[in-house]
Structures are given as structure tokens and as C-alpha cells.
């Protein structure tokens, strides 16, 4: 007999919002998640099949809001676990391989992994409950030595399939300082169907990693003696899992590893699974390979299938396909063929573990009720639905108070410190950290109003600084730029066709809002056939969002002095703007003092919500 707590856990998979704490029983607003569209095309199973994810960033609780396209991605990690189990059973019935792949970036994102290092480590333990065949590391696990060291210390929980072929960490071992791989360099195994697999896990050569962490460029990895020895034997196929895109970006560095393998084995299939850029993509490097990138935030599960020619057949091209599944219960139930008895013991165990973790760290602690949706890039930045407008004009002035500073002020902050949309309805701790997870503080200086009122405009004119490649900000800006360009391309193509048919931009927006259940990703990749499992209309996307936001400048004379508050992360851009406006004005970092001490960027939306929005009863 299923216990009441398990019944509650199963109910969680079908409702929108929940909260749980050690001092309260689980409670939910009984607002069913709007039903996402159900797939209509069965998957194309072949000899070798893969389920792959990447860049989950802690979204293990699923997307819990009702604003579209969020319901398309409302399945949690527990539902995904049940889906994997059912798909494995189906693969055994069919007598084919099904491998589970993850391409890294578990950390820094939702409240589940951003609330504390301890909660992130616990989330990793839950992540490891699924039977992955090949995994690799992401850049967000490498910014801090402490995070990388924790992964190294916990490497046994991943089995021998957590592969960091070009990432080492320096540790003390038996009284000596040594550099060792965080995980394993290579995995060689035989599948249930008897196929021999050689697998590697790589990451692009990024410079923003923590001290005592070493990343080897894939070009040099491919020349290492141990690597060349590892590919000497002939498997039935190779798997390359990499935290990098398959193409179109400076971080797309699969090439050297792929070429080294292909040089030694001209005809052995190579299956490549990437990530990092948060977009859906697919490309074939030759007719015996396929490279698939499955997107971000547990929004997409990629299903890839391929024929496996006999090793004596050196001419037949692989027959391959990829399908980008929206991560919803509807998708998982349809493709697994289990709509009635879907939840498995592993899936239930995972969701109960997530509930306990969310409760222990008060992830779902309700803060207030948001009166409407606010979007990062769905509207013009001057629109009342713009999250950046809300951030600059209301959130920062309300949340940042300093009892020592009572006079007029203006606040300038980096728009990139806001990372995700804010949705109507319940706003909890998870939402607060998802919208902005950063620890940056604020500082102030005194300036003449005539100079101060021109700084924001000058910072915007110059744009956010070109950060050094050794800066995490440089890496994150690149990811955002790539993802936004992809979203813009989808919307621009839709808009062009709509206007070509006699419509306008406004009627295009109206048509999307009237068909919200089908709003989602519209993917055009470089592989044959249709990739998206469910046909969508694109999410509206407006380019030219600001790099910086500012509070409203007060009415005052140019000669009067004003407190100018700036986010510490933006200080270099601020100083550059001042020196551009007045080269003779001598202003340095030493002229700034802390403002609203102990308040950081990740706190401001929660403070604002508590002060300005209604609270739950």
C-alpha cells in the first residue's frame, strides 16, 4: 500500500507549486500545471540509442510555474528517473543499446544548488542516483577549487563513468603534492547487448577555473601518449561527452579529439554529446558520426538513435536521428508507453530526496505573490513587463537602504546580474535565487549631479566591458550571447513569415499569446529531419536589451553632490565611463565605500517582494 507521503510525492509531479519545511507538513497550492501538448510521433529506435542532458544547473525540481512555456518543462528529476527506467526496459525488450549521458554543469542556477555549497553537494548526490553510462564535468564545477575538490572526494558515487579526460586537480596524497584527474580519464565497457564502448569526457579550454585546477586544451589531449594508447583498440563505437558546443563557437573544441579518433579508426561510429551554450543543436562531422547538444535547465532530453553497421562494412552511412523531447510528464509517459503506472521506485525515491533537501534548506519558503509576469527579453525594456525595468526602477531603490546615507542617490547595476524570468504567482526562495544567484555587493561614492546623471548613459553607450578570458563573467557572457542569438533567430524567422503574410509585429505577438500551449523552442539544426518532438511557435524575443540598469535620477542642480551607488562587479565599467566623460576627474576604487552592507545582488528581489507584494495567507 502506497503511503501518504509517497502519494504526496506523486501529487507533486502533477501540481505547480509546493513548499516544505522541517516544521511544516508538505503543502501545495492546488493549481494543476496546464497540460503541455502531447507528442504525436513515436521515437525511432535503432541499434544504438542515447538519452542525453546537459547544463541542468540544479533544475531538479522541474519548472513549477504556469506561464508558458514553463509547463512544457514541468517534469522533475524524479519523473526523469522513472522515464529512464522504462526506456531501459524497452531497450532490453527490443534488444538494443540505450546509454544515459550527461555533459556537465550541475551547479549555479536554481535555489537548490545556489543556496549553499552544502545544498549543491547534496543535489549532486541525488543526481548520482540515476544510472549514467557516461558523464563529464562543466565549467561551473571548476570555478572554485572547493567545488572541484568535493567532486574529487565524491568520485566513487559516480562509479567509473565520471570522465574528466582533460581536467586535473592538485591535491596532497601520501605527503606529496600531485596533479590527478578529478574523475576517470577514459571508460571502456561492454553494453548489455555486448557492444564494446570506449568513452571520453572533455571540456573546452577555458581560463576562468580556480587555482590548482588544470585544464588541457583538447588539441593537446589528443596528442597525449595515454590517449593514443586508449584509442588503439577497436571498439564497436566511441562516445565523446563534452562540455562544449558541437559547432559555431570559440568553445567548440571537439575537433581535435574527434580527428584523432577518426584518424586511427576511419569507420568506427563516433557519438558526440555536448553542452555549454544552452541551445538545442545537432551536426554530423561525417557519415559515421553525430553530435547532439540537448539544451539547458532540464528543459530538454535528447533522444539519439543510430544503426550500427557490421565492422566489415566500411561503406554504409549511419542511419541516425535525434529528437528533442520537452521535459514534461506528457512527453515521458507517451514515449515510455507508461501513462498509468509511470512512477517507479527509483523515481519516487528521487522525488522524496528532493523534497527533503528542499525542506532542509527552505528552498520552497514562500516570500510573496508576484502580481504579474516579468520577462528578461520577451518585451521591449521600456515595457511594464520588462524585468530589467522593474529591477532598475523599483527593486534596487526599494531593497537597497543604508541607514547612514539619507540624501539623494542613484543606483547603477549590471543587467547581467539578473538571469531568469520572474513569474506571476507564488515567489519563493527558489525563485529568488533562480532570478539572481550572485553574491556581488554594492559600493558608493559622492559625485556632482551634473556628472553623475550622465554615467549610466555612457556605460550603456560603451557596453559591458570585454572581460578577460580568465574571468567567469567572460564565460557566462558568451553563453548568454549565444543563447540569446539563437532565441532571436527563432523569433525573427517567425516574425518575417508573419509579416510576409500580411501581419504586423503586434498581430504576431497576439497570435503567439493566443496559442500559448504551443509556445516553445523552434529548432533548426544541421541534421536531417525534424528535431523538435513537439511543434511550437517561438517565444517572443526582443534584442537590444540594456547592459546596465539605473534607478530614476532625482531632480537636483548639477552642482549639488549625490550618492552614486554601483554594483561592485560593474566598478571597472563605471570608472571608465567617468574618465571618458571627464578625463580630469580623479576617481579611483579607493574613493568608494560599502553601501547597504551585508546585502548582495541575490538578496534584493526577496527584500523587494516582502516589502511590496502580497503574502500568502
C-alpha positions in Angstrom: 0.0 0.0 0.0 1.4 3.4 -1.0 2.0 5.6 2.0 0.5 9.1 2.3 3.9 10.7 1.9 4.5 8.8 -1.3 1.1 9.8 -2.5 2.0 13.4 -1.8 5.2 13.0 -3.7 3.3 11.6 -6.7 0.9 14.6 -6.4 3.9 16.9 -6.6 4.6 15.7 -10.1 1.2 17.0 -11.2 0.9 20.3 -9.4 2.5 23.6 -9.9 3.8 24.9 -6.6 4.8 23.3 -3.3 6.5 24.3 -0.1 8.0 22.1 2.5 10.0 22.8 5.7 11.0 20.7 8.7 8.5 22.4 10.9 5.5 22.2 8.5 3.9 19.3 6.7 4.0 19.5 2.9 1.5 22.0 1.5 0.7 22.9 -2.1 -1.4 25.4 -3.8 -3.7 23.0 -5.7 -3.2 24.7 -9.1 -2.7 21.9 -11.6 0.1 22.6 -14.2 -1.6 23.4 -17.5 -1.3 20.3 -19.7 1.6 20.6 -22.2 1.0 19.3 -25.7 1.3 15.5 -26.1 3.8 14.1 -28.6 2.3 12.5 -31.7 5.4 10.8 -33.3 6.8 7.7 -31.8 10.6 7.6 -31.3 12.7 6.0 -33.9 14.6 3.2 -32.1 17.7 1.8 -33.8 20.7 -0.4 -32.8 22.3 2.2 -30.6 20.2 4.8 -28.7 21.0 7.5 -26.2 19.2 9.8 -23.7 21.3 12.9 -23.1 21.0 16.0 -20.9 23.4 18.9 -20.1 23.5 22.2 -18.2 20.9 21.2 -15.7 22.1 23.9 -13.2 20.1 22.4 -10.3 16.7 22.4 -12.0 15.9 19.0 -10.5 12.5 20.1 -9.1 11.3 20.9 -12.6 9.8 24.2 -13.9 7.0 24.9 -11.5 5.2 28.0 -12.9 2.1 28.2 -15.1 3.4 30.9 -17.5 4.2 29.3 -20.9 6.5 27.7 -22.0 7.3 26.7 -18.4 4.7 23.9 -18.2 6.5 22.2 -21.2 9.4 21.5 -18.8 7.4 20.8 -15.6 8.7 17.2 -15.1 11.1 16.9 -12.2 14.2 14.7 -11.9 12.1 12.0 -10.3 9.9 11.8 -13.4 13.0 11.7 -15.5 14.4 8.8 -13.4 11.2 6.8 -14.0 11.4 7.6 -17.7 15.0 6.3 -17.8 14.0 3.1 -16.1 11.1 2.5 -18.5 13.2 3.3 -21.5 15.9 0.9 -20.4 13.3 -1.8 -20.1 12.1 -1.0 -23.6 15.6 -1.2 -24.9 16.1 -4.6 -23.4 12.8 -5.8 -25.0 14.0 -4.6 -28.3 17.5 -6.0 -27.9 19.2 -2.7 -28.5 21.6 -0.4 -26.6 20.3 2.6 -24.6 23.0 4.8 -22.9 22.4 7.7 -20.5 24.7 10.7 -21.0 25.3 13.9 -19.0 27.6 16.7 -20.3 28.1 18.7 -17.0 27.2 22.0 -15.3 25.1 20.8 -12.3 26.0 23.9 -10.2 25.0 27.6 -10.1 21.4 28.1 -11.2 18.3 27.2 -9.2 17.9 27.7 -5.5 18.5 24.0 -5.0 22.2 24.4 -5.8 22.7 28.2 -5.2 21.5 28.4 -1.6 24.8 27.0 -0.2 27.7 24.7 -1.0 26.2 22.1 1.2 22.9 22.0 -0.7 24.8 21.8 -4.0 26.7 18.8 -2.8 23.5 17.1 -1.6 21.9 17.8 -5.0 24.9 16.1 -6.6 24.2 13.0 -4.5 20.6 13.0 -5.8 21.8 13.5 -9.3 24.1 10.4 -9.0 21.1 8.2 -8.1 20.5 7.7 -11.8 22.5 5.0 -13.7 24.6 7.2 -16.0 26.8 5.4 -18.6 29.0 8.5 -19.4 29.2 11.8 -17.6 31.6 14.7 -17.7 32.4 17.9 -15.9 31.2 21.5 -16.6 32.9 24.9 -16.1 30.5 25.7 -13.2 32.1 22.8 -11.3 35.6 24.3 -11.9 35.3 28.0 -10.9 36.1 27.2 -7.3 38.7 24.7 -6.0 36.5 23.7 -3.1 33.7 22.5 -5.5 36.1 20.6 -7.7 37.8 19.0 -4.6 34.4 17.9 -3.3 33.7 16.2 -6.7 37.0 14.5 -6.5 36.4 13.3 -3.0 32.9 12.0 -4.0 34.1 10.5 -7.3 33.2 7.0 -6.2 29.5 7.8 -6.1 29.6 8.3 -9.9 31.2 4.9 -10.5 33.9 4.8 -13.1 31.8 6.7 -15.6 32.5 10.3 -14.5 35.1 11.2 -17.1 37.4 14.2 -16.9 39.9 13.4 -19.6 41.5 16.8 -19.8 40.9 18.1 -16.2 43.2 17.6 -13.3 43.2 18.8 -9.7 46.2 19.3 -7.4 45.9 17.5 -4.1 48.1 16.3 -1.3 48.4 12.5 -1.3 50.6 10.4 1.0 52.5 13.6 1.9 53.2 14.6 -1.7 51.5 17.2 -3.9 50.3 15.6 -7.1 48.1 16.5 -10.0 45.4 13.9 -10.7 42.2 13.6 -12.8 39.1 14.7 -10.9 37.3 11.6 -12.4 38.5 8.9 -14.7 40.3 9.7 -18.0 38.7 7.0 -20.0 36.0 4.4 -19.7 35.9 1.1 -21.6 32.9 -1.1 -21.1 30.6 -3.6 -22.7 26.9 -2.8 -23.0 24.1 -5.3 -22.2 23.9 -6.1 -25.9 27.5 -7.0 -26.0 28.8 -3.9 -27.8 32.3 -2.6 -26.8 32.4 1.1 -26.0 35.4 3.5 -25.5 34.3 6.8 -23.9 36.0 10.1 -23.0 34.8 13.2 -21.2 36.3 16.6 -22.2 35.7 20.3 -21.7 36.8 23.3 -23.7 40.0 25.1 -22.8 38.6 27.9 -20.6 40.8 30.1 -18.4 38.5 31.0 -15.6 39.0 27.9 -13.5 40.1 28.0 -9.9 43.7 27.7 -8.7 45.2 24.3 -8.5 42.9 23.1 -11.3 44.5 22.3 -14.7 42.6 22.1 -18.0 44.4 20.8 -21.0 43.3 22.1 -24.4 41.6 19.3 -26.4 44.2 19.8 -29.1 47.0 18.7 -26.7 44.9 16.0 -25.1 44.6 14.3 -28.5 48.4 14.0 -28.7 48.9 12.5 -25.2 50.5 9.1 -25.1 47.9 7.7 -22.8 45.1 8.9 -25.1 46.6 7.4 -28.2 47.1 4.1 -26.3 43.5 4.3 -25.1 42.1 4.5 -28.7 44.5 1.8 -30.0 41.9 -1.0 -29.6 38.9 -1.1 -31.9 35.5 -0.8 -30.1 32.1 -1.1 -31.7 31.7 2.6 -31.1 33.2 5.6 -29.4 31.3 8.1 -27.1 32.6 11.6 -26.6 30.8 13.6 -23.9 32.0 17.2 -23.8 31.0 20.4 -22.0 31.2 22.4 -25.2 29.1 23.1 -28.3 29.3 21.0 -31.4 29.9 24.0 -33.7 29.7 27.7 -34.2 31.5 29.0 -31.1 35.1 29.5 -29.9 34.5 26.9 -27.3 33.5 24.3 -29.9 36.7 22.2 -29.5 35.6 18.6 -30.2 37.5 18.7 -33.4 41.0 17.6 -32.3 39.7 14.7 -30.2 37.3 13.6 -33.0 40.0 13.8 -35.6 42.5 11.8 -33.6 39.9 9.0 -33.1 38.9 9.2 -36.8 42.5 9.0 -38.0 43.0 5.8 -36.1 39.6 4.3 -36.8 38.3 5.6 -40.2 35.0 3.8 -40.0 34.1 3.2 -36.3 31.0 5.2 -35.3 31.6 8.2 -33.0 28.7 9.5 -31.0 29.3 13.0 -29.5 27.2 14.7 -26.8 27.9 18.4 -26.0 26.5 21.3 -23.9 27.5 24.7 -22.5 25.7 27.0 -24.9 22.2 26.1 -23.6 20.7 25.6 -27.0 19.5 22.6 -28.9 21.7 21.6 -31.8 22.9 18.7 -34.0 25.5 18.3 -36.7 27.3 15.3 -38.3 31.0 15.6 -38.8 30.9 12.7 -41.2 28.5 9.9 -42.2 29.7 7.7 -39.3 29.1 10.2 -36.5 26.5 12.5 -35.0 26.9 15.3 -32.4 23.9 16.4 -30.3 23.5 19.2 -27.8 20.4 19.0 -25.6 19.8 22.5 -24.2 19.6 23.7 -20.6 17.8 23.7 -17.2 16.2 20.2 -17.6 14.0 21.7 -20.4 15.1 19.1 -22.9 16.0 15.4 -23.0 17.6 14.5 -26.3 16.9 11.0 -27.8 19.5 10.0 -30.3 19.4 6.8 -32.3 21.7 5.1 -34.9 22.2 2.0 -36.8 25.4 0.1 -36.1 26.9 -1.4 -39.3 28.9 -4.6 -39.1 32.6 -3.9 -38.6 33.3 -5.4 -42.0 31.0 -2.9 -43.6 33.1 0.2 -44.3 30.8 1.9 -46.8 27.3 2.2 -45.4 26.5 5.5 -43.7 24.9 5.5 -40.3 21.1 6.0 -40.3 20.7 8.4 -37.5 18.1 10.6 -35.9 17.8 12.9 -32.9 14.7 14.1 -31.1 14.5 17.0 -28.6 11.9 15.9 -26.0 10.2 18.6 -23.9 10.8 17.5 -20.3 7.1 17.1 -19.3 5.2 14.2 -17.8 3.2 14.0 -21.0 6.3 13.5 -23.1 7.8 10.9 -20.7 4.6 9.0 -20.4 3.9 9.0 -24.1 7.3 7.8 -25.2 7.7 5.3 -22.4 4.3 3.8 -23.0 3.5 4.0 -19.3 0.7 6.5 -18.6 -1.0 4.6 -15.8 1.8 3.1 -13.8 4.6 5.5 -14.7 6.3 6.2 -11.3 9.0 3.7 -10.5 10.5 3.0 -7.0 13.7 4.9 -8.1 11.6 7.9 -9.3 9.7 8.0 -6.1 13.0 7.8 -4.1 14.4 10.7 -6.1 11.4 12.9 -5.6 11.3 12.2 -1.8 15.0 13.0 -1.6 14.4 16.3 -3.4 11.5 17.1 -1.1 13.7 16.5 1.9 16.5 18.6 0.5 14.2 21.5 -0.4 12.7 21.4 3.1 16.0 21.2 4.9 17.3 24.4 3.1 13.9 26.1 2.9 14.2 26.3 -0.9 10.4 26.5 -1.2 9.9 29.0 1.6 7.2 31.4 0.2 8.1 35.0 0.2 5.2 36.7 -1.6 2.9 36.6 -4.6 4.1 38.3 -7.7 1.3 40.4 -9.3 2.3 39.6 -12.9 5.0 38.1 -15.1 8.2 40.0 -15.7 10.4 38.9 -18.5 14.1 39.3 -19.3 13.9 39.6 -23.1 10.3 38.9 -24.2 9.4 42.6 -24.2 10.9 45.9 -25.0 13.0 47.1 -22.0 10.7 50.1 -21.5 7.6 47.8 -21.2 6.0 47.4 -17.8 6.5 43.6 -18.2 10.3 44.0 -18.5 12.1 42.5 -15.6 15.1 44.8 -16.1 12.8 47.9 -15.9 11.4 46.5 -12.6 15.0 45.8 -11.4 16.3 49.3 -12.0 13.3 51.4 -11.2 11.8 49.6 -8.3 13.7 46.6 -6.9 17.1 48.3 -6.3 15.7 51.5 -4.8 13.4 49.5 -2.5 15.8 46.8 -1.4 19.0 48.9 -1.0 18.7 51.0 2.1 21.6 52.4 4.2 20.8 54.0 7.5 23.9 56.1 7.3 23.0 57.6 3.9 19.8 59.6 3.8 20.4 62.0 1.0 19.6 61.8 -2.7 21.1 58.9 -4.6 21.2 57.0 -7.9 21.8 53.2 -8.3 23.5 51.6 -11.3 23.8 47.8 -11.7 24.8 45.3 -14.3 21.8 43.9 -16.1 23.6 40.6 -16.4 23.1 40.0 -12.7 19.5 39.0 -13.5 19.5 35.6 -15.1 15.9 34.3 -15.4 12.3 35.5 -15.8 10.1 36.2 -12.8 6.6 34.7 -13.0 3.2 35.7 -11.7 2.0 34.0 -8.5 4.0 32.4 -5.8 7.5 33.7 -5.4 9.7 31.6 -3.1 13.3 31.3 -2.1 14.0 29.1 -5.1 12.7 31.8 -7.5 14.7 34.5 -5.7 18.0 32.6 -6.3 17.0 31.5 -9.8 16.4 35.1 -10.9 19.7 36.2 -9.5 22.1 33.9 -7.7 25.1 36.3 -7.4 27.0 37.4 -4.3 28.1 40.8 -5.6 27.8 43.7 -3.1 27.3 47.4 -3.6 29.5 50.5 -3.0 29.0 54.2 -3.3 30.9 57.5 -3.9 29.9 61.2 -3.9 29.8 63.0 -7.3 28.5 66.2 -8.7 24.9 65.6 -10.0 25.8 67.0 -13.4 28.4 64.3 -13.9 26.5 61.5 -12.2 23.4 61.8 -14.3 25.4 61.1 -17.5 27.2 58.0 -16.2 24.5 55.4 -16.9 24.1 56.6 -20.5 27.8 56.5 -21.1 28.2 53.0 -19.6 25.3 51.8 -21.9 26.9 53.5 -24.9 30.2 51.7 -24.2 28.6 48.4 -23.4 29.7 45.9 -20.8 33.5 45.6 -20.8 35.2 42.9 -22.7 36.1 40.8 -19.7 39.4 38.9 -19.7 39.1 35.3 -20.7 40.3 34.4 -17.2 37.1 36.0 -15.8 34.0 33.8 -15.1 32.0 36.8 -16.4 33.6 36.4 -19.8 32.5 32.7 -20.0 28.9 33.5 -18.8 28.5 36.4 -21.2 29.5 34.2 -24.1 26.9 31.6 -23.1 24.2 34.3 -22.8 25.1 35.9 -26.1 24.9 32.5 -27.9 21.6 31.6 -26.4 20.0 35.0 -27.0 21.2 35.0 -30.6 19.5 31.6 -31.0 16.3 32.8 -29.5 16.4 35.9 -31.6 16.8 33.9 -34.7 13.8 31.8 -33.9 11.6 34.9 -33.3 12.9 36.9 -36.3 12.2 34.0 -38.6 8.6 33.6 -37.3 8.1 37.4 -37.4 9.4 37.6 -41.0 7.0 34.9 -42.2 4.1 36.5 -40.3 4.7 40.0 -41.8 5.2 38.4 -45.2 1.7 37.0 -44.9 0.3 40.5 -44.3 0.5 40.7 -40.5 2.3 43.1 -38.2 4.6 42.7 -35.2 1.7 43.2 -32.9 -0.5 40.7 -34.6 2.4 38.3 -34.4 2.6 38.8 -30.7 -1.2 38.3 -30.4 -1.0 35.1 -32.4 1.6 33.7 -30.0 -0.3 34.7 -26.9 -3.4 33.1 -28.3 -1.5 29.8 -28.9 0.5 29.7 -25.7 0.2 25.9 -25.2 2.4 25.6 -28.3 5.0 28.2 -27.3 8.5 26.8 -27.0 11.7 26.1 -28.9 11.8 26.0 -32.7 15.0 24.3 -33.6 16.7 24.4 -37.0 19.9 22.4 -36.7 22.2 20.8 -39.2 20.9 17.2 -39.0 18.3 15.7 -41.4 14.7 15.5 -40.5 12.7 17.3 -37.8 14.4 17.5 -34.4 11.8 19.0 -32.1 9.5 16.4 -30.7 6.5 18.8 -30.5 5.9 21.6 -32.9 6.0 25.1 -31.3 5.7 28.7 -32.0 8.7 30.6 -30.8 9.0 32.7 -27.6 9.0 36.4 -28.5 12.4 37.9 -28.2 13.5 41.5 -28.3 17.1 42.3 -29.0 18.9 45.4 -27.7 18.3 44.8 -24.0 20.4 47.0 -21.8 23.8 46.1 -20.3 23.1 48.2 -17.3 20.1 49.4 -15.3 19.6 52.6 -13.2 17.2 54.0 -10.7 15.4 57.2 -11.6 17.6 60.2 -11.2 16.3 62.7 -8.7 15.6 66.3 -9.6 18.5 68.5 -8.4 21.0 71.1 -9.5 24.1 70.0 -11.4 26.4 71.5 -8.8 24.9 69.5 -5.9 26.5 66.3 -4.8 24.7 62.9 -4.9 25.5 59.4 -3.7 26.1 57.2 -6.7 25.7 53.5 -5.8 27.1 50.9 -8.1 27.3 47.1 -8.0 30.9 46.2 -7.3 31.1 43.9 -10.3 30.4 46.9 -12.6 33.0 49.2 -11.0 35.5 49.0 -13.8 32.9 50.0 -16.3 31.8 52.8 -14.0 35.3 54.2 -13.6 35.8 54.0 -17.4 32.6 56.0 -18.0 33.6 58.7 -15.5 37.0 59.1 -17.1 35.5 59.2 -20.5 33.0 61.9 -19.5 35.7 64.0 -17.6 39.3 62.9 -18.1 40.4 65.4 -15.5 38.2 63.9 -12.8 40.4 61.9 -10.5 38.3 58.9 -9.3 39.7 55.5 -8.2 38.4 52.4 -6.4 39.8 53.9 -3.2 37.1 56.6 -3.3 34.3 54.0 -2.8 32.8 52.8 0.4 30.4 49.9 1.2 26.7 50.6 0.8 23.9 48.6 2.4 26.4 46.2 3.9 25.5 42.5 4.0 23.0 43.0 1.1 24.1 41.3 -2.1 22.5 41.1 -5.5 20.9 37.7 -4.7 19.0 39.3 -1.8 17.4 42.2 -3.5 14.4 40.5 -5.2 13.4 38.8 -1.9 13.6 42.0 0.1 11.5 43.8 -2.6 8.9 41.0 -2.7 8.5 41.0 1.1 8.0 44.8 1.1 5.9 45.4 -2.0 3.9 42.2 -2.8 1.1 40.4 -1.1 1.9 37.4 1.0 0.2 34.1 1.1 -2.3 33.5 3.8 
